[in-house]
Amino acid sequence: MNSFKYKTLFKVISEQTDLPDNAVIADLGCKDATFLLAFQEAFPEKIKSAVGVDITDKRFKDVKHKKPIKLKVMDCSKKLKFADNTFDFVFTKDMFECVSDKDLLVREIHRILKPGGVVISVNCDWDSVTYNGENKQLISKALQAYAVTKQPWMDDLDSWIGRRMYGFFNKSNLFESSVSVYNVVETDFTEGTFGYDLSMDIAWLYKENTGALKEKEYNEFIDNLKSAQNKGLYIFSKPYYIYKGIKK
Ligand SMILES: C[S@@+](CC[C@H](N)C(=O)[O-])C[C@H]1O[C@@H](n2cnc3c(N)ncnc32)[C@H](O)[C@@H]1O
């Protein structure tokens, strides 16, 4: 995994990933296939073929292709264009909240997994993300606005998706379910960290005129984070729920 910030999260995920020999794997909502490539690097002897799908091919050009990755455009809100019992392992990260019919996706993941196949679904619980800083009300407002404001490419948005993921799969009775949480904690507001990158993403709320956060409020929010950093008070925390299901 080249991305420094995802290294620890991927380590926690890969420790829960037990692939058979000649594994056939998929990543749903793969974007630039960062995680698919990481699985390939972590389990080079095990993976026979890997496919990444996304609703858009916008980021496929950024993928440094390594055999045997295939990339396909596919809408995971609909019936997946894969045959029954195709995969040993299905991975999906931060895509589930964008899909409107989550029960359908759960059933589809079950259908495309081989008997005994494993799904790992990793989702940030956006309503549990925190920064420390002086202006509590403003920081909470910026985070809450980001958590609940739907971006154009999302069919749906659920800021509680992390805590809800276990239930979506478990209530289907199609999987042996377990869940764990990996919490990112950072004490430096510097480029390339989760906290810094999120604070930059939050700018879209005023840039796209969503009405959820004014430019003045955004600038004050960033000043709060910088000031917290300068005074040694900065903390950023972000929980990733890691759901693991074994096909019954
Ligand atoms: C927040 S990004 C996460 C990307 C990647 N899984 C990661 O964690 O680095 C969400 C991805 O899901 C994709 N996506 C959103 N809705 C989708 C859908 N209905 N079907 C397939 N992909 C979808 C988006 O295009 C985007 O690449």
The ligand as an SDF file (V2000), in Angstrom:
LIG
                    3D

 27 29  0  0  0  0  0  0  0  0999 V2000
  -15.7350    7.5000   -1.1880 C   0  0  0  0  0  0  0  0  0  0  0  0
  -15.3050    6.6830   -2.6420 S   0  0  0  0  0  0  0  0  0  0  0  0
  -14.4340    5.2640   -1.9980 C   0  0  0  0  0  0  0  0  0  0  0  0
  -13.4820    4.6860   -2.9910 C   0  0  0  0  0  0  0  0  0  0  0  0
  -12.6700    3.4930   -2.5480 C   0  0  0  0  0  0  0  0  0  0  0  0
  -13.5090    2.3620   -2.2110 N   0  0  0  0  0  0  0  0  0  0  0  0
  -11.8140    3.8710   -1.3640 C   0  0  0  0  0  0  0  0  0  0  0  0
  -12.2200    3.6350   -0.2280 O   0  0  0  0  0  0  0  0  0  0  0  0
  -10.7170    4.4130   -1.5840 O   0  0  0  0  0  0  0  0  0  0  0  0
  -16.8250    5.9780   -3.1930 C   0  0  0  0  0  0  0  0  0  0  0  0
  -16.7000    5.2900   -4.5380 C   0  0  0  0  0  0  0  0  0  0  0  0
  -17.9270    4.5850   -4.7990 O   0  0  0  0  0  0  0  0  0  0  0  0
  -18.3140    4.8210   -6.1370 C   0  0  0  0  0  0  0  0  0  0  0  0
  -19.7710    4.6310   -6.2380 N   0  0  0  0  0  0  0  0  0  0  0  0
  -20.7430    5.4300   -5.7480 C   0  0  0  0  0  0  0  0  0  0  0  0
  -21.9570    4.9360   -6.0340 N   0  0  0  0  0  0  0  0  0  0  0  0
  -21.7350    3.7770   -6.7110 C   0  0  0  0  0  0  0  0  0  0  0  0
  -22.5890    2.8020   -7.2790 C   0  0  0  0  0  0  0  0  0  0  0  0
  -23.9180    2.9230   -7.2200 N   0  0  0  0  0  0  0  0  0  0  0  0
  -22.0300    1.7500   -7.9240 N   0  0  0  0  0  0  0  0  0  0  0  0
  -20.6770    1.6370   -8.0050 C   0  0  0  0  0  0  0  0  0  0  0  0
  -19.8240    2.5190   -7.4810 N   0  0  0  0  0  0  0  0  0  0  0  0
  -20.3370    3.5820   -6.8490 C   0  0  0  0  0  0  0  0  0  0  0  0
  -17.8550    6.2510   -6.4080 C   0  0  0  0  0  0  0  0  0  0  0  0
  -17.7440    6.5120   -7.7950 O   0  0  0  0  0  0  0  0  0  0  0  0
  -16.5080    6.2720   -5.6860 C   0  0  0  0  0  0  0  0  0  0  0  0
  -15.4480    5.8460   -6.5020 O   0  0  0  0  0  0  0  0  0  0  0  0
  1  2  1  0
  2  3  1  0
  2 10  1  0
  3  4  1  0
  4  5  1  0
  5  6  1  0
  5  7  1  0
  7  8  2  0
  7  9  1  0
 10 11  1  0
 11 12  1  0
 11 26  1  0
 12 13  1  0
 13 14  1  0
 13 24  1  0
 14 15  1  0
 14 23  1  0
 15 16  2  0
 16 17  1  0
 17 18  1  0
 17 23  2  0
 18 19  1  0
 18 20  2  0
 20 21  1  0
 21 22  2  0
 22 23  1  0
 24 25  1  0
 24 26  1  0
 26 27  1  0
M  CHG  2   2   1   9  -1
M  END
$$$$
